[in-house]
Amino acid sequence: MPRLSQNGLRTSNLQRATERSHTLNREQIEQEVARLADAWAAAEFQRDTAFLEKLLADDFVGVGPLGFLLSRQEWLARHQSGDMKYDVHSLDEVRVRAYNEAAIVIGRLTQEAAYRGNPMNVQMRTTLVFVRQQGQWQLAGLHFCNIGQPPPFARS
């Protein structure tokens, strides 16, 4: 019986150590992805297409605030053409959730921008979806939506 107890204790300790390691690893991943989200925001602001080309997954899809879709090439072309210009592009209120080889970032994007001379000064909620492929984090997709209050019928 003492042996079983020791094995049980060892198993319990191993399980706790594994859970702690998993938690630390998850926290590290969340920090790494949060830094990557900040780097994405900075690259957008600076029109750093070289960085964005490395960051965006081949099958990247961006969903604009009105529901339109942009492919990786269309997303990059906004910067390459000079059509998209930012005076402010900052990400805050960042929350990261990590899931093995994927991570989801939800934050608030504040931008003062112009697309083809048309002003786009807004705050939007954004969701960034990162996936780890061949050991590298890539941005697989993002979605923007306007920030508002729930409609009256949905409020408690």
C-alpha positions in Angstrom: 0.0 0.0 0.0 2.8 2.5 0.8 4.2 1.8 -2.7 0.9 2.6 -4.3 0.7 5.7 -2.3 4.2 6.7 -3.4 3.4 5.9 -7.0 0.2 7.9 -6.7 2.1 10.7 -5.2 4.7 10.6 -7.9 2.0 10.4 -10.6 0.3 13.4 -8.9 3.6 15.4 -8.8 4.3 14.5 -12.4 0.8 15.6 -13.4 1.2 18.9 -11.6 4.6 19.5 -13.1 3.3 18.7 -16.6 0.3 21.1 -16.0 2.7 23.8 -14.7 5.0 23.3 -17.7 2.0 23.5 -20.0 0.7 26.6 -18.3 4.2 28.3 -18.5 4.5 27.3 -22.1 1.0 28.6 -22.8 1.9 31.9 -21.1 5.1 32.1 -23.1 3.1 31.5 -26.3 0.6 34.1 -25.4 3.3 36.7 -24.7 5.1 35.8 -28.0 1.9 36.1 -30.0 1.0 39.4 -28.3 4.4 40.8 -29.3 3.8 39.5 -32.9 0.4 41.3 -32.9 2.2 44.5 -31.9 4.7 43.9 -34.6 1.9 43.5 -37.1 0.3 46.8 -36.1 3.7 48.5 -36.4 4.3 47.0 -39.8 0.9 48.1 -41.1 1.6 51.6 -39.9 5.0 51.7 -41.5 3.8 49.9 -44.7 6.6 47.3 -44.1 5.6 44.9 -46.9 8.7 42.8 -46.4 7.7 42.0 -42.9 4.0 41.5 -43.8 5.0 39.2 -46.7 6.7 36.9 -44.1 4.0 37.2 -41.5 0.9 36.6 -43.7 0.1 33.0 -44.4 -0.3 32.0 -48.0 -4.0 31.5 -47.6 -4.5 34.7 -45.4 -7.9 36.3 -45.6 -8.7 39.7 -44.1 -12.3 40.6 -43.4 -13.0 44.3 -43.5 -15.5 46.1 -41.2 -18.2 45.9 -43.8 -17.7 42.2 -44.4 -15.6 42.4 -47.6 -12.8 39.9 -48.0 -9.2 40.6 -49.0 -6.7 37.9 -50.1 -3.1 38.0 -49.1 -2.1 39.7 -52.4 -4.9 42.2 -52.1 -3.9 43.0 -48.6 -0.3 43.6 -49.5 -1.3 45.6 -52.7 -2.9 48.3 -50.5 0.5 49.1 -49.2 2.6 48.4 -52.3 0.4 50.9 -54.3 0.5 53.5 -51.6 -3.3 53.5 -51.5 -3.4 52.8 -47.8 -1.8 55.5 -45.5 -1.9 55.6 -41.8 -1.4 58.5 -39.4 -2.3 56.3 -36.4 -2.5 52.5 -36.3 -2.4 51.2 -32.8 -3.6 48.0 -31.1 -4.5 47.9 -27.4 -6.9 46.0 -25.1 -5.1 42.9 -26.4 -6.2 39.5 -25.1 -4.5 36.3 -26.4 -5.7 32.7 -26.2 -3.3 30.0 -27.2 -4.3 26.6 -28.5 -1.4 24.3 -29.4 -0.5 25.5 -32.9 -3.0 28.4 -33.1 -3.6 31.6 -31.2 -6.4 34.1 -31.2 -5.9 37.8 -30.5 -8.8 40.1 -29.7 -8.0 43.8 -29.3 -9.0 47.3 -30.1 -7.5 48.9 -33.2 -7.4 52.7 -33.4 -6.6 54.1 -36.8 -6.5 57.4 -38.5 -6.0 56.5 -42.1 -6.9 57.2 -45.7 -7.5 54.7 -48.4 -7.2 56.3 -51.9 -7.7 59.7 -50.1 -10.9 58.6 -48.3 -10.6 59.1 -44.5 -11.0 56.1 -42.3 -10.7 57.4 -38.7 -12.2 54.7 -36.5 -11.8 52.4 -33.5 -12.6 48.8 -34.3 -12.6 45.5 -32.5 -10.2 43.2 -34.3 -9.6 39.5 -34.2 -6.3 38.2 -35.4 -5.8 34.4 -36.0 -2.2 33.2 -35.8 -1.2 29.6 -36.7 2.2 28.0 -36.2 3.4 26.4 -39.4 6.9 24.8 -39.6 7.8 26.4 -36.3 6.9 29.9 -37.4 3.9 32.0 -36.4 1.9 33.4 -39.3 -1.2 35.5 -39.5 -3.8 33.4 -41.2 -6.7 35.8 -40.9 -8.1 38.9 -39.3 -11.5 40.5 -38.9 -12.5 44.0 -38.1 -15.8 45.2 -36.9 -17.1 48.5 -35.5 -17.3 48.9 -31.8 -20.9 49.5 -30.6 -23.2 48.7 -27.8 -25.6 45.7 -27.8 -29.0 46.5 -29.2 -31.7 47.3 -26.5 -33.3 43.9 -26.9 -30.0 42.1 -26.0 -29.2 44.2 -22.9 -29.9 42.7 -19.5 
